[in-house]
Amino acid sequence: MARLNPWRWCVLACAGLYFLVPLAASAVFTVDVPGQGVTFDAYTHILSADGFLSSLLLSLELAAATIAAVLLLMVPAMVALRLGAPKLRPVVDVVCSLPLVVPPIALAAGMGTVLKWGPEHLSRTPLFQTFVAIQNPSFPFVLVLAYVVMALPFAYRALDAGLRAIDVPTLVEAARSCGASWPQALVRAVLPNLRGALLNTSFLTLALVLGEFTVAQLLGFQPFAVWIVTVSGSQAQLSVAVSVLSLLVTWALLLALAGFGGRSRTASRG
């Protein structure tokens, strides 16, 4: 058995303290009320808080639409890139990495300018109704467009890692030789072998949408992250309690995803 390096334990302990100490302090803040002692009112009042369910449902709807759009856009493009144009991979890599360079506030400012310019100059064209529809407060599709762009770097890395782990040309050729069409080859031969990469992409996109604040706030909408910041002004303990629960749920989903991925790899090897 290899001897464990003490420096690794030191780094792991420092990283654990860096994440766990603020989380523990936040949890204590939510249950320790001066003059009342320990109380869990901040947690019991979450579901009945004004705007909680509506903002959470809106974020989940936006996340589902964003995940669907990202997968429909990136999976066929990545497979086609690997099969027919591998030399374009550096170009696609740079393009998909650009959202990491452009600050979200700049993206929101640009989108806000376009959304204000459109109705003024296109009021007599059919596009006017399009600008109105994508800004519907009940489901602001404009946020989906912004989130798709912001999720590109994470989706590209996750899918690229999954495609590197399998022999895509052989799988497609085998499916085509059995009489499958190109869409059937993608769905029946490639996608089952990308299960882990698809789950990683979906999880990263979900985490991005649930935690994104800047673009939604500047464009005037109130999904879950904006609601947390808004309610913090009047109910600080409630907002921190929601944040703690959100973080714990995110960790639980990440651990479940890691366990599912490990079982999938074990089953495929067996």
C-alpha positions in Angstrom: 0.0 0.0 0.0 1.4 3.3 -1.0 2.3 5.7 1.8 0.0 8.8 1.9 1.7 12.1 1.3 1.1 14.4 4.4 1.1 17.4 2.1 -1.9 16.1 0.3 -3.8 15.8 3.6 -2.8 19.3 4.5 -4.0 20.7 1.2 -7.3 18.7 1.5 -7.8 19.9 5.1 -7.2 23.6 4.0 -9.6 23.2 1.1 -12.2 21.6 3.4 -11.9 24.4 6.0 -12.1 27.0 3.2 -15.5 25.7 2.1 -17.0 24.3 5.3 -16.2 27.1 7.7 -18.3 29.8 5.8 -21.0 27.2 5.3 -21.1 26.4 9.0 -21.1 30.1 9.9 -24.0 30.7 7.6 -25.9 27.7 9.1 -25.4 29.1 12.6 -26.5 32.5 11.5 -29.8 31.0 10.2 -30.7 29.3 13.5 -29.2 31.6 16.2 -31.6 34.5 16.9 -30.4 37.0 19.5 -32.6 36.9 22.5 -34.5 33.8 21.4 -31.7 31.2 21.2 -31.8 28.4 18.6 -34.8 28.4 16.3 -35.5 26.9 12.9 -38.1 29.5 11.8 -35.9 30.6 8.9 -36.2 27.1 7.4 -39.8 26.4 8.2 -41.0 29.6 6.6 -39.2 29.0 3.3 -42.0 27.4 1.4 -44.5 30.1 2.6 -42.2 33.0 1.7 -43.7 35.4 -0.8 -42.1 34.7 -4.3 -40.1 31.6 -3.3 -42.0 29.0 -5.3 -42.7 31.2 -8.3 -39.0 32.2 -8.6 -37.8 28.7 -8.1 -40.2 27.3 -10.7 -39.2 30.0 -13.1 -35.5 29.1 -12.7 -36.2 25.4 -13.1 -38.2 26.1 -16.3 -35.4 28.2 -17.6 -32.9 25.5 -16.7 -34.9 22.8 -18.5 -35.1 25.0 -21.6 -31.5 25.9 -21.5 -30.3 22.3 -21.0 -32.5 21.2 -24.0 -31.2 24.0 -26.2 -27.5 23.4 -25.2 -27.7 19.6 -25.9 -29.6 20.0 -29.2 -27.0 22.6 -30.3 -23.8 21.1 -29.0 -24.2 17.3 -29.4 -24.8 17.2 -33.2 -22.2 19.9 -33.7 -19.5 18.1 -31.6 -20.2 14.8 -33.3 -20.1 16.3 -36.8 -16.9 18.2 -35.8 -15.3 14.9 -34.7 -16.4 13.0 -37.8 -16.1 15.5 -40.7 -14.0 18.5 -39.7 -11.5 17.7 -36.9 -9.2 20.6 -38.1 -11.9 23.1 -37.1 -11.7 21.9 -33.5 -9.3 24.8 -32.4 -11.7 27.3 -33.9 -14.7 25.9 -32.1 -12.7 25.7 -28.9 -11.9 29.4 -29.1 -15.5 30.3 -30.0 -17.0 28.3 -27.2 -14.5 29.7 -24.7 -15.3 33.4 -25.5 -18.1 33.6 -22.9 -15.4 33.1 -20.2 -13.7 36.3 -21.5 -16.8 38.4 -21.9 -18.1 39.5 -18.4 -21.8 38.8 -17.8 -22.5 42.5 -17.1 -21.2 43.3 -20.6 -23.4 40.6 -22.1 -26.4 41.9 -20.2 -25.7 45.5 -21.3 -25.5 44.5 -24.9 -28.7 42.4 -24.8 -30.5 45.3 -23.0 -29.4 47.7 -25.7 -30.7 45.4 -28.5 -34.0 44.8 -26.6 -34.6 48.5 -26.3 -33.5 49.2 -29.9 -35.7 46.5 -31.5 -39.2 47.6 -30.5 -38.4 51.2 -31.4 -37.1 50.5 -35.0 -39.1 47.3 -35.7 -42.6 48.4 -34.5 -44.1 48.1 -37.9 -42.6 44.7 -38.7 -43.5 41.1 -37.6 -40.3 41.0 -35.5 -41.9 43.5 -33.1 -44.0 40.7 -31.6 -40.9 38.5 -31.4 -39.2 41.1 -29.2 -42.2 41.3 -27.0 -42.6 37.5 -26.7 -39.1 36.8 -25.7 -39.4 39.3 -22.8 -42.6 37.8 -21.3 -42.1 37.9 -17.5 -43.8 34.6 -17.1 -41.1 32.9 -19.2 -38.4 35.3 -20.4 -36.9 33.3 -23.3 -34.3 36.0 -23.7 -32.7 34.6 -20.5 -32.5 31.2 -22.2 -30.6 32.7 -25.0 -28.2 34.4 -22.6 -27.8 31.2 -20.5 -27.1 29.1 -23.6 -24.2 31.4 -24.5 -22.9 31.4 -20.9 -23.1 27.5 -20.7 -21.1 26.9 -24.0 -17.7 26.6 -22.3 -18.8 24.1 -19.7 -20.9 22.1 -22.2 -18.1 22.0 -24.7 -15.5 20.7 -22.2 -17.8 18.1 -20.8 -18.9 16.8 -24.2 -15.4 16.9 -25.6 -14.1 14.8 -22.8 -16.9 12.3 -23.4 -16.3 12.1 -27.1 -12.6 11.6 -26.6 -13.3 8.5 -24.5 -15.2 6.7 -27.2 -14.4 5.8 -30.9 -17.1 7.9 -32.6 -16.2 7.0 -36.2 -16.3 3.3 -35.5 -19.7 3.5 -33.7 -21.2 5.6 -36.5 -19.9 3.3 -39.2 -21.1 0.2 -37.5 -24.6 1.7 -37.1 -24.6 2.9 -40.7 -23.6 -0.5 -41.9 -26.6 -2.0 -40.1 -28.9 0.3 -42.1 -29.3 3.1 -39.5 -29.7 6.7 -40.8 -27.5 9.5 -39.5 -30.0 10.6 -36.8 -30.5 6.9 -35.8 -26.8 6.4 -35.6 -26.5 9.4 -33.3 -29.3 8.4 -31.0 -28.8 4.7 -30.8 -25.0 4.4 -31.1 -23.4 7.6 -29.9 -25.7 9.0 -27.2 -25.8 5.9 -25.0 -22.0 6.0 -24.7 -22.2 9.7 -23.8 -24.4 9.3 -20.8 -21.9 10.6 -18.3 -21.0 13.6 -20.5 -24.6 14.4 -21.0 -25.3 14.3 -17.3 -22.3 16.5 -16.6 -23.4 19.0 -19.1 -26.9 19.0 -17.8 -25.7 19.4 -14.2 -23.3 22.2 -15.0 -26.0 24.1 -16.9 -28.5 23.6 -14.1 -26.1 25.0 -11.6 -25.3 28.0 -13.8 -29.0 28.9 -14.4 -29.9 28.5 -10.7 -27.0 30.7 -9.5 -26.9 33.3 -12.3 -27.8 36.8 -11.0 -26.2 39.5 -13.1 -28.0 39.1 -16.5 -31.4 38.4 -14.9 -31.1 41.4 -12.6 -30.0 43.8 -15.3 -32.7 42.7 -17.7 -35.3 43.2 -15.1 -36.5 39.6 -14.3 -36.7 37.8 -11.0 -35.6 34.1 -11.1 -34.4 32.3 -8.0 -31.0 34.0 -7.5 -32.5 37.4 -7.9 -35.2 36.6 -5.4 -32.6 35.5 -2.8 -30.8 38.8 -3.1 -34.0 40.8 -3.1 -35.4 39.1 0.0 -32.1 39.5 1.8 -32.8 43.1 2.5 -35.8 42.4 4.6 -35.3 38.8 5.7 -31.6 38.1 5.9 -31.9 34.8 7.8 -34.4 33.5 5.3 -32.2 34.3 2.3 -29.1 32.7 3.9 -31.2 29.6 4.8 -32.3 29.3 1.2 -28.7 29.7 0.0 -27.5 27.0 2.5 -30.1 24.6 1.4 -29.4 25.3 -2.3 -25.8 24.6 -1.8 -26.5 21.4 0.0 -28.8 20.2 -2.7 -26.2 21.1 -5.3 -23.6 19.0 -3.5 -26.0 16.1 -3.1 -26.8 16.2 -6.9 -23.0 16.3 -7.6 -22.3 13.3 -5.4 -25.2 11.4 -6.9 -24.0 12.3 -10.4 -20.5 11.1 -9.5 -21.8 7.9 -8.1 -24.0 7.3 -11.1 -21.1 7.9 -13.4 -18.9 5.5 -11.5 -21.5 2.7 -11.7 -21.9 3.3 -15.4 -18.2 2.9 -16.0 -18.1 -0.2 -13.9 -21.0 -1.7 -15.7 -19.5 -0.9 -19.1 -16.2 -2.6 -18.1 -18.0 -5.6 -16.9 
